[in-house]
Amino acid sequence: MLYREMGKTGEKISILGFGCMRLPIMGTYDRIDVEKATQLLDYALEEGINYLDTAYPYHSTETSKGGASEVFLGDYFTENDRRDEVYLATKSPTWLLEDEQDMDRFLDEQLKRLKMDYIDFYLLHSLKEKQWYHLEDLGVFEFLDSAISDGRIKYTGFSTHDETDFVKEVVDSYQWDMCQIQYNYLDENIQAGSDGLQYAAGKGLGVAIMEPLKGGVLADYVPQEVQNIWDGAPVGRTPVEWALRYLWNIPEISVVLSGMNTMEQLQENLKIAEEGLSKSLTPEEMEIMDDVKQVYQGKISVECSRCGYCMPCPSGINIPRCFSYLNQAEMLEDYSEVKNQYYFMLKDFERAGNCLECGLCEELCSQNLPIREQLRNVEKKMGN
Ligand SMILES: NC(=O)c1ccc[n+]([C@@H]2O[C@H](COP(=O)([O-])OP(=O)(O)OC[C@H]3O[C@@H](n4cnc5c(N)ncnc54)[C@H](OP(=O)(O)O)[C@@H]3O)[C@@H](O)[C@H]2O)c1
């Protein structure tokens, strides 16, 4: 296993991290198959994986919504003596934080579930611009400072699916140790993007990558044109190998988290990680990846440059974000995953269906886009 430093913490983290959001499941709900999940973790640790990522809501049981991933990890480390071999990351459920006491209350509950007296990396989960200022008002920085001083957590971080400018603002707001962002070869200009990644790393934060395969889409759905390019490459690699190697090629990335729910996936990703050196892809290989990106990007229907000139919309619609979600869905020819994000990230009034067709945006658009028509298209494809 190769290891990299988690930013300024200097902690040596395995370049492949184990995502505990997609553990093997059985029966109804997303009930963890404990036997299989235990086998995977045993194997992962034996092979040198030392970074585990979970969160307050991951996995449910018949009787509880959420929390089962933390409980599983707690039981796992109670039954062996390996807690000190790993870095355990979990996250505060920021959307449930209503008053100041909630931050301590959730952290204490998580420590209880995990049956641990400290957490290595404690992240504010899924930060969004729309609730960030509320967290600041609650005194989130003072809470993090106190949790470090009393030893309940060692390092701080945040995860987010929000956009670059917001990521930069959050990076600059506190002395974070790390951040976790969605990134893969199709996301260079989406969410934090390359710009956000480099900014965070430049400020000394370790960078953990989530959704390196776009939640499995880059493995499960490969358009024929893309497969033809992979087949024509001088080196034979699976789509998963290309996607992971692309990430490890970037020196600023500390750890790539993968949700591996079978032994085959774990073994394949471990094997790929053996060659996950930074700056190891040749210029020719990068060109191949550019060709693949171009195929995906050729499927984009709205050439929005996200300049924001069209904003603010009198109805409150977040026009660039609506187009960004539509483009993502069309590139992947898969609406279900992106549609979830569209509903999760945008407020009701920010979605395309609220367009009153006033046309002010079209007068301002730097690309002369038929915005009203395209918003109707977003509503048709993404609306319920
Ligand atoms: N903070 C947040 O808001 C947040 C959000 C998302 C994720 N995360 C964390 O980041 C971790 C990684 O994200 P992710 O689980 O979305 O990662 P991902 O690697 O993009 O997607 C995981 C899926 O990829 C597929 N996969 C993995 N390895 C494969 C292989 N070798 N061959 C074929 N398919 C393979 C599996 O799909 P199938 O199940 O279809 O086989 C697996 O469920 C999560 O587990 C979680 O811990 C955090």
The ligand as a Tripos MOL2 file, in Angstrom:
@<TRIPOS>MOLECULE
LIG
   48    52     1     0     0
SMALL
NO_CHARGES

@<TRIPOS>ATOM
      1 N1        -19.6310   13.4180    2.6910 N.am      1 LIG1
      2 C1        -20.5260   13.1050    1.7980 C.2       1 LIG1
      3 O1        -21.4790   13.8580    1.5560 O.2       1 LIG1
      4 C2        -20.3410   11.8240    1.0560 C.ar      1 LIG1
      5 C3        -21.0970   11.5970   -0.0820 C.ar      1 LIG1
      6 C4        -20.8360   10.4650   -0.7880 C.ar      1 LIG1
      7 C5        -19.8620    9.5880   -0.3460 C.ar      1 LIG1
      8 N2        -19.1600    9.8040    0.7720 N.ar      1 LIG1
      9 C6        -18.1160    8.8830    1.2670 C.3       1 LIG1
     10 O2        -17.2060    8.6160    0.2080 O.3       1 LIG1
     11 C7        -17.1470    7.2060   -0.0170 C.3       1 LIG1
     12 C8        -16.8650    6.9530   -1.4690 C.3       1 LIG1
     13 O3        -17.9380    7.4310   -2.2830 O.3       1 LIG1
     14 P1        -18.7180    6.4090   -3.1680 P.3       1 LIG1
     15 O4        -19.0710    5.2190   -2.3370 O.co2     1 LIG1
     16 O5        -19.8010    7.1540   -3.8380 O.co2     1 LIG1
     17 O6        -17.5460    6.0030   -4.1780 O.3       1 LIG1
     18 P2        -17.5350    5.4890   -5.6710 P.3       1 LIG1
     19 O7        -16.2920    4.6790   -5.7690 O.co2     1 LIG1
     20 O8        -17.7040    6.6230   -6.6290 O.co2     1 LIG1
     21 O9        -18.8070    4.5630   -5.8060 O.3       1 LIG1
     22 C9        -18.9030    3.3420   -5.1460 C.3       1 LIG1
     23 C10       -19.5410    2.3360   -6.0690 C.3       1 LIG1
     24 O10       -18.6570    2.1320   -7.1580 O.3       1 LIG1
     25 C11       -18.7100    0.8020   -7.5510 C.3       1 LIG1
     26 N3        -17.3470    0.2430   -7.5130 N.ar      1 LIG1
     27 C12       -16.3480    0.4600   -6.6220 C.ar      1 LIG1
     28 N4        -15.2500   -0.2230   -6.9700 N.ar      1 LIG1
     29 C13       -15.5670   -0.9090   -8.1040 C.ar      1 LIG1
     30 C14       -14.8640   -1.8160   -8.9390 C.ar      1 LIG1
     31 N5        -13.6040   -2.1560   -8.6970 N.pl3     1 LIG1
     32 N6        -15.5220   -2.3110  -10.0210 N.ar      1 LIG1
     33 C15       -16.7930   -1.9830  -10.3050 C.ar      1 LIG1
     34 N7        -17.5110   -1.1500   -9.5440 N.ar      1 LIG1
     35 C16       -16.9010   -0.6120   -8.4560 C.ar      1 LIG1
     36 C17       -19.6710    0.0840   -6.6320 C.3       1 LIG1
     37 O11       -20.9230    0.1460   -7.3080 O.3       1 LIG1
     38 P3        -22.0290   -1.0320   -7.1770 P.3       1 LIG1
     39 O12       -22.5140   -0.9410   -5.7840 O.co2     1 LIG1
     40 O13       -23.0380   -0.6040   -8.2120 O.co2     1 LIG1
     41 O14       -21.3450   -2.2970   -7.4770 O.co2     1 LIG1
     42 C18       -19.7180    0.9840   -5.4260 C.3       1 LIG1
     43 O15       -20.9340    0.9300   -4.7220 O.3       1 LIG1
     44 C19       -18.5190    6.6970    0.4670 C.3       1 LIG1
     45 O16       -18.5300    5.3220    0.6930 O.3       1 LIG1
     46 C20       -18.6870    7.5310    1.7060 C.3       1 LIG1
     47 O17       -17.9300    6.9850    2.7680 O.3       1 LIG1
     48 C21       -19.3750   10.9320    1.4580 C.ar      1 LIG1
@<TRIPOS>BOND
     1     1     2 1
     2     2     3 2
     3     2     4 1
     4     4     5 ar
     5     4    48 ar
     6     5     6 ar
     7     6     7 ar
     8     7     8 ar
     9     8     9 1
    10     8    48 ar
    11     9    10 1
    12     9    46 1
    13    10    11 1
    14    11    12 1
    15    11    44 1
    16    12    13 1
    17    13    14 1
    18    14    15 2
    19    14    16 1
    20    14    17 1
    21    17    18 1
    22    18    19 2
    23    18    20 1
    24    18    21 1
    25    21    22 1
    26    22    23 1
    27    23    24 1
    28    23    42 1
    29    24    25 1
    30    25    26 1
    31    25    36 1
    32    26    27 ar
    33    26    35 ar
    34    27    28 ar
    35    28    29 ar
    36    29    30 ar
    37    29    35 ar
    38    30    31 1
    39    30    32 ar
    40    32    33 ar
    41    33    34 ar
    42    34    35 ar
    43    36    37 1
    44    36    42 1
    45    37    38 1
    46    38    39 2
    47    38    40 1
    48    38    41 1
    49    42    43 1
    50    44    45 1
    51    44    46 1
    52    46    47 1
@<TRIPOS>SUBSTRUCTURE
     1 LIG1         1 GROUP 0 **** ****
